[in-house]
């Protein structure tokens, strides 16, 4: 279970401006409601509905599992992109003790890399360093906002991940549909054709995001069925289901209405499945590394592939 933290405060100036503009252009009442709610939470980022960390903590504690939050952090100058996040943990004065306590209790945190056509190494290095300094704990993984790897030469991006100190990535996914962009539901080491060898980093593909299946928030059953179909396919292959529900969807309101409801129905059979292991991405990466070593040394017996 993972969460991209694309927004942390309805009251942030850019969120207010974007929601008001969307209402004026689209005439969709939801964006007016978001704007008006945001006005009430100006200067109160930890109290607003998009600050979903405490809600996820309660949701996941009741189900006895931990997840990973990827924090958007643009801390070096980058080329402006309209799709980059409009409120983040960098400029909003949040209560970091909430996140630190979660990290100490078992939740994982990673880096949500900004859209950057150049994929600057400095952005990865400084983003990782900034988050670690705030959390007072190391981070190991990342996911690109909008899945924005260099898709023409992904190995170049992965090499920068490695140079910045990351151990895994979860950025390979389809933008708008659920499924298997890497043609697999298993972790793997990306191959570098220039070096003619696998890279020293794990890719854990993401196969199911909230926006992949929730097109109409009133049609919960269709979204749940599509999500469970993906889960069934992964189970048949003995793979890893990487779910991505945005941090702000915990409010289950506004343009995220019924997002949490859909997730509840998808998780119910998983929580009852004795074969399912609920783990953080870093735990999965470590387990896969151990498994690979055991396979290479022949120390795994009676292994079913």
Order of alpha helices (4+ residues) and beta strands (2+ residues): beta-alpha-alpha-alpha-beta-alpha-beta-alpha-beta-alpha-beta-beta-beta-beta-alpha-alpha-beta-alpha-alpha
